[in-house]
Amino acid sequence: MPRGARSIWMLLDRYQIPGVSADEQLINYADFRSVGKMAGEKYAPYFTAKVYARLRRSDPLGKIAILDLFNYIMRKVWLKQTRIGLSLYDATGQGYLRESDMENYVEELIPTLAQLEGLEQSFQPFYVCTTVRKFFFFLDPLRTGKIKIQEILSSGFLDDLLELRDEDLPKDNQIQNWFSASSALKVYGQYLNLDKDHNGMLSKQELLKYGMGTLNQIFIDRVFQECLTYSGEMDYKTYLDFVLALDNKRTPQALQYFFRILDVDHKGYLNVFDLNYFYKGIRNQMIEHNQEPVNFDDVCDETFDMVHPKDPTRITYDDLLNCGHGETVVSILIDLNGFWTYENREALVVASEKQPSF
């Protein structure tokens, strides 16, 4: 625990009042103000009546938990320090970080992250790219090329990245953390495995093998039409957006990514033509796998029923986002496995209910 944090904890502990349970430590308002004066000017903003009121729970005498107060102060101090640190990379001085600014920040942060110790020098540029891409995919969906520092701080992504400072970070946390060395190596390894001709780029045919190999050809064609490519091939940065979208279909940013691809004529909405356009790809896959194709009219009706758009003839991005079924709609249009899962959802539920529980 840093020296400043230790001093604050010792002051709070000195004034603690036992709560109802043995491990509960509380403080009243008068002592809260006293601690604030002793903590000094640096911590004065965290010992106001407004802060106290925010932290009040259900104590009948209006006391607050010491641990809640301590965590609140440490979080605020961390945010202030991190904001200052990020501002050093704000080359324009306007409260934004460009992609190159963020890359510089992450590159210089790597030596301070214990969980990245031993990361091979040759992989570091790809690690930086993998890390920065998540920030820009979610915080810059309109692709302006810059992110507000305030949005970086409030997103929670920086917490996940700085979690890697912990030498004893559990394996489960590392597996679930996009920024961990194991996660970054896994994503990059999948990219290399898809790159069969080893030219450092992915063709349409190579990307078709992504995951279980059940994404339909028409969807992949549209990805290459809408996303940045080089001589008709996809680089690692564009691939990362693709992966982040597929792994996070429920998020507004991913749905925006897919909507841009599904909206074939850039009309600002999806209609029967768009749905049929992508369903043809699914239908072709079903025929290839000797499956009986489903009637398109049924698929179309069910899709509109799920979304329930304001205009019954068209589906806007807002409709897709607000209906709560955006992930399902996307899956049945771009992925044979997603389509099959939806079509057999009732049978799958019955099968799962029959599974013996241990």
Residue, then its C-alpha position, 0 to 999 in steps of 0.5 A: m500500500p502506498r505511503g499516502a494510502r497507508s496514512i489515510w487508512m490509519l487515520l480512518d482506523r483511529y476513528q472507526i466505530p464498530g458496526v452491527s457485524a464484527d467486521e464492519q467499521l463505520i465513521n460518523y460525520a463529525d469524525f469524517r470531517s476531523v479526518g479530512k482536516m488531518a489528511g491535509e489539503k491534498y485529500a480535502p476534496y474527498f471529505t466534503a458533505k457531498v461525498y459523505a452523503r453519496l456513501r451513506r447506506s442504511d445505517p440508522l444514525g447516518k454513519i458510513a463504512i470506512l472501507d467504502l470511503f477508503n476505496y472511493i478516495m483511492r479510486k479518485v486519486w488513481l483517476k487523477q494520477t492516471r489522467i495526468g499520465l495520459s495527458l503527457y501523451d496528448a500531443t495536441g493538448q485538447g484532451y484527446l489521444r490519437e491512435s499514435d499517442m495511445e500506442n506510445y502510452v502503451e509501449e512505455l507502459i509495458p515495462t511496468l506491467a509485471q504480467l508482461e514480463g518476458l514478452e518477446q521484443s518481436f511481439q511487442p508491436f503486435y501487443v501494442c496494436t492488439t491493446v490499442r485496437k480495443f480502446f478505439f473499437f469501443l471508444d471511437p465507433l465513428r472512426t474519428g481517429k481520436i478518443k477523449i481522455q475522460e472516456i478512456l478513464s471512465s470506460g474501465f478498459l484502463d483498469d483491466l490493462l493496469e490490472l496486469r501490474d499485479e504479479d499474483l494475478p490469477k490465471d482465470n483473470q488473465i484468460q478473461n482479460w483481453f490485454s493479458a499476454s496469453s489473450a494477445l498471443k491467442v488472437y495473434g496466433q489465430y491470425l497467423n494460423l489463418d494466413k496460409d500463404h504467410n504473406g502477413m495478410l488475410s484473403k477472403q478465402e483465408l478469413l472464411k476459415y475463421g472460428m468454426g468456418t461457418l461464416n457465410q461467403i456473402f458476409i465475408d465479401r461485404v466485410f472486405q467491401e466495407c473495411l479497410t483492406y490493402s490490395g484486397e487483403m486484410d491486415y492485422k488491425t482490421y482483423l482485430d476489429f472483426v474479432l472484437a465485433l464477433d466476440n461482443k455482438r451485444t454491444p452498441q459498437a459491434l452492432q454498429y459495425f455489423f449494421r454498416i455491413l448489412d446495410v448493403d446500399h448505405k440506406g440507413y436501414l435494412n429491408v427485405f432485400d438486405l435480409n434476403y441478400f445475406y440469407k442467400g449465403i446461409r441457404n447456399q451453406m445449408i445446401e452444401h451441408n445437405q440440409e433442407p433450406v428454410n423458407f426465406d419468408d419465414v426467416c424474414d417474418e421472424t426477424f421483423d417480429m424479433v426487432h419490432p421496428k417503428d417502421p414495419t418495412r425497415i429496420t434501423y440501427d436504433d431498432l436493432l440496438n433497442c430490440g434486445h435481439g440484435e445479437t441473434v439477428v446478426s448471427i442468423l444472417i452471417d453465420l450458419n451455426g448461429f442460424w442453426t442454433y436459432e432454428n433449433r432453439e426449442a429442441l436445444v432447450v428441451a435437450s438441456e433440460k433433460q441433461p442430468s444434474f450432478 
